[in-house]
Amino acid sequence: MSHIIDNIIVEGIGKIDALSLDLTSTVTAAGTQTLTASSTSQQVYTGSTAAQLIKAPDATTLSVGHTYFLWNQSTVPVAFQNNTPTTQFTLAAQGRARVTVTDISSAAGVWIWATETQNADLKTKAGTVSAGTFAGSPKTATVTFTTAFADANYSVTVIGQDGRSWKYGSKIAASFSINTQANTALTAAVDWIATYQGEN
């Protein structure tokens, strides 16, 4: 027998044998999805189009403790914003997050979150860029990660056999560029290491 309950408060210990939470699946797009108080608790993202924004509801329409579970099954990062909108964090591809509002006195509210990535312990990425990849004047190349970092808070080391004053730039969670600061073509591949900042 089905029972529909709009709101229930349990004081003390509650026991539930199984729990099913509704979910909404969204294909990423270069736009903004605005959540509301009636949005499903679980939000799943798929696809490969970058620049997806997730905008939180007006916090004054919520209760303290209102929580969303974000599952980024796409191949690109997505960003979570408060209602202002101000970006609170970027969720890496294949990452997941639990987001909870703790203060509802303003539209922006105060949000706390915990994120995880599929490769939670992978704090360092490394690779090689072939000499022929570098183009332009000066010669530059873009490194794109297979799996993006959670944000751009990482350090880059560039090592090459050619005598160059290597410089990196355009650093975002998913990629960065290497600038040789010279117009002469390279004769050897260039190695790079990207290490996420912080401590284990």
Backbone hydrogen bonds in HBPLUS format (Angstrom, degrees):
<---DONOR---> <-ACCEPTOR-->    atom                        ^
c    i                          cat <-CA-CA->   ^        H-A-AA   ^      H-
h    n   atom  resd res      DA  || num        DHA   H-A  angle D-A-AA Bond
n    s   type  num  typ     dist DA aas  dist angle  dist       angle   num
A0024-THR N   A0042-GLN O   2.96 MM  18  6.41 149.0  2.06 149.2 156.9     1
A0044-VAL N   A0024-THR O   2.84 MM  20  6.08 171.9  1.85 158.9 161.7     2
A0026-THR N   A0044-VAL O   2.75 MM  18  6.13 160.8  1.79 162.1 167.7     3
A0046-THR N   A0026-THR O   2.96 MM  20  6.28 155.6  2.02 146.6 152.9     4
A0028-THR N   A0046-THR O   2.75 MM  18  6.01 168.0  1.77 170.2 167.6     5
A0031-GLY N   A0029-ALA O   2.75 MM   2  5.39 137.9  1.93 103.8  91.3     6
A0053-LEU N   A0031-GLY O   2.95 MM  22  6.11 157.5  2.00 163.8 166.1     7
A0033-GLN N   A0053-LEU O   2.87 MM  20  6.17 165.0  1.90 152.2 155.0     8
A0055-LYS N   A0033-GLN O   2.78 MM  22  5.98 168.1  1.80 156.6 160.7     9
A0035-LEU N   A0055-LYS O   2.85 MM  20  6.06 169.0  1.86 172.3 172.4    10
A0039-SER N   A0036-THR O   3.08 MM   3  5.19 164.8  2.11 106.7 111.4    11
A0069-PHE N   A0041-SER O   2.70 MM  28  5.94 167.8  1.72 159.1 160.4    12
A0043-GLN N   A0069-PHE O   2.82 MM  26  6.15 164.2  1.84 168.4 171.2    13
A0071-TRP N   A0043-GLN O   2.83 MM  28  6.14 164.1  1.85 163.9 165.4    14
A0045-TYR N   A0071-TRP O   2.81 MM  26  6.17 158.8  1.85 168.2 168.1    15
A0073-GLN N   A0045-TYR O   2.68 MM  28  5.43 127.7  1.94 146.3 159.6    16
A0075-THR N   A0047-GLY O   3.06 MM  28  6.52 153.0  2.14 156.7 164.4    17
A0079-ALA N   A0052-GLN O   3.11 MM  27  6.50 167.0  2.13 157.7 161.0    18
A0054-ILE N   A0079-ALA O   2.73 MM  25  6.01 150.3  1.82 164.0 173.0    19
A0081-GLN N   A0054-ILE O   2.72 MM  27  5.95 166.4  1.74 165.0 164.1    20
A0056-ALA N   A0081-GLN O   2.85 MM  25  5.98 154.9  1.91 141.7 149.6    21
A0061-THR N   A0058-ASP O   2.93 MM   3  5.76 167.3  1.94 127.7 132.0    22
A0059-ALA N   A0107-ALA O   2.91 MM  48  4.77 173.1  1.92 126.7 124.4    23
A0062-LEU N   A0059-ALA O   3.04 MM   3  5.31 165.2  2.07 114.0 117.3    24
A0066-HIS N   A0063-SER O   3.02 MM   3  5.71 149.5  2.11 147.5 146.3    25
A0065-GLY N   A0101-VAL O   2.84 MM  36  5.43 163.2  1.87 161.6 167.2    26
A0101-VAL N   A0066-HIS O   3.10 MM  35  5.70 156.4  2.16 154.0 160.5    27
A0068-TYR N   A0099-VAL O   2.86 MM  31  5.24 154.5  1.93 149.0 157.6    28
A0099-VAL N   A0068-TYR O   2.89 MM  31  5.24 170.5  1.90 158.9 162.2    29
A0070-LEU N   A0097-ALA O   2.83 MM  27  5.07 163.1  1.86 150.6 155.8    30
A0097-ALA N   A0070-LEU O   2.87 MM  27  5.07 152.9  1.95 145.0 150.9    31
A0072-ASN N   A0095-GLY O   2.84 MM  23  5.27 158.9  1.88 161.8 166.9    32
A0094-GLN N   A0072-ASN O   2.71 MM  22  5.13 124.7  2.02 144.9 160.9    33
A0078-VAL N   A0091-LEU O   2.97 MM  13  5.29 154.9  2.04 144.2 151.0    34
A0091-LEU N   A0078-VAL O   2.67 MM  13  5.29 163.1  1.70 173.2 174.1    35
A0080-PHE N   A0089-PHE O   2.94 MM   9  5.63 169.5  1.95 168.5 171.9    36
A0088-GLN N   A0080-PHE O   2.74 MM   8  5.73 169.9  1.75 156.6 160.1    37
A0082-ASN N   A0086-THR O   2.99 MM   4  5.47 156.9  2.04 141.1 143.3    38
A0095-GLY N   A0092-ALA O   2.90 MM   3  5.11 136.8  2.09 139.4 134.6    39
A0096-ARG N   A0116-GLU O   2.85 MM  20  5.39 157.5  1.90 153.4 157.7    40
A0116-GLU N   A0096-ARG O   2.87 MM  20  5.39 152.4  1.94 157.7 162.2    41
A0098-ARG N   A0114-ALA O   2.98 MM  16  5.44 153.3  2.05 150.4 158.9    42
A0114-ALA N   A0098-ARG O   3.07 MM  16  5.44 145.5  2.19 142.9 153.5    43
A0100-THR N   A0112-ILE O   2.87 MM  12  5.39 169.4  1.88 160.6 164.1    44
A0112-ILE N   A0100-THR O   2.82 MM  12  5.39 164.2  1.84 159.6 164.4    45
A0102-THR N   A0110-VAL O   2.74 MM   8  5.54 168.0  1.75 165.5 169.9    46
A0110-VAL N   A0103-ASP O   3.09 MM   7  4.92 138.8  2.27 132.8 136.5    47
A0122-LEU N   A0119-ASN O   2.97 MM   3  5.33 159.1  2.01 114.5 121.4    48
A0123-LYS N   A0121-ASP O   3.04 MM   2  5.83 113.7  2.49 113.7  96.9    49
A0196-TYR N   A0123-LYS O   2.77 MM  73  5.20 178.2  1.77 168.1 168.7    50
A0125-LYS N   A0194-ALA O   2.79 MM  69  5.12 164.3  1.82 154.0 159.6    51
A0194-ALA N   A0125-LYS O   2.75 MM  69  5.12 171.1  1.76 155.3 157.7    52
A0127-GLY N   A0192-TRP O   3.07 MM  65  5.54 155.3  2.14 148.0 150.9    53
A0192-TRP N   A0127-GLY O   2.94 MM  65  5.54 156.0  2.00 155.8 155.7    54
A0129-VAL N   A0190-VAL O   2.74 MM  61  5.16 164.5  1.76 153.6 158.6    55
A0190-VAL N   A0129-VAL O   2.83 MM  61  5.16 166.9  1.85 151.7 155.5    56
A0133-THR N   A0130-SER O   3.08 MM   3  5.50 155.8  2.14 110.5 118.0    57
A0134-PHE N   A0131-ALA O   3.30 MM   3  5.97 151.4  2.39 115.8 121.4    58
A0135-ALA N   A0140-THR O   2.97 MM   5  5.49 157.4  2.02 147.5 146.8    59
A0140-THR N   A0135-ALA O   2.91 MM   5  5.49 160.2  1.95 140.4 142.8    60
A0139-LYS N   A0182-ALA O   2.88 MM  43  6.15 165.5  1.90 159.4 155.0    61
A0180-THR N   A0139-LYS O   2.94 MM  41  5.59 174.0  1.95 177.5 179.2    62
A0141-ALA N   A0178-ILE O   3.02 MM  37  5.37 145.6  2.14 144.3 154.3    63
A0178-ILE N   A0141-ALA O   2.76 MM  37  5.37 163.0  1.79 162.9 168.7    64
A0143-VAL N   A0176-PHE O   2.77 MM  33  5.46 168.4  1.78 171.3 175.4    65
A0176-PHE N   A0143-VAL O   3.01 MM  33  5.46 149.0  2.10 147.1 156.8    66
A0145-PHE N   A0174-ALA O   2.90 MM  29  5.56 160.7  1.94 151.5 157.8    67
A0149-PHE N   A0173-ALA O   2.99 MM  24  4.99 155.9  2.05 146.5 139.4    68
A0154-TYR N   A0152-ALA O   2.93 MM   2  5.65 136.8  2.12 102.1  90.4    69
A0197-GLN N   A0153-ASN O   3.04 MM  44  5.98 175.7  2.05 145.6 146.7    70
A0155-SER N   A0195-THR O   2.79 MM  40  5.23 163.6  1.82 147.0 146.6    71
A0195-THR N   A0155-SER O   2.86 MM  40  5.23 156.1  1.92 149.3 156.2    72
A0157-THR N   A0193-ILE O   2.82 MM  36  5.12 154.9  1.88 152.8 159.8    73
A0193-ILE N   A0157-THR O   2.88 MM  36  5.12 149.7  1.97 147.7 154.2    74
A0159-ILE N   A0191-ASP O   2.82 MM  32  5.08 173.8  1.83 150.2 151.2    75
A0191-ASP N   A0159-ILE O   2.76 MM  32  5.08 153.3  1.83 173.9 166.6    76
A0167-LYS N   A0179-ASN O   2.96 MM  12  5.02 147.8  2.06 149.3 156.2    77
A0179-ASN N   A0167-LYS O   2.62 MM  12  5.02 168.3  1.63 169.5 170.9    78
A0169-GLY N   A0177-SER O   3.00 MM   8  5.18 147.6  2.11 132.7 138.9    79
A0177-SER N   A0169-GLY O   2.83 MM   8  5.18 166.2  1.85 150.6 150.4    80
A0172-ILE N   A0175-SER O   2.89 MM   3  5.45 176.5  1.89 166.9 167.4    81
A0175-SER N   A0172-ILE O   3.35 MM   3  5.45 144.0  2.49 101.7 111.1    82
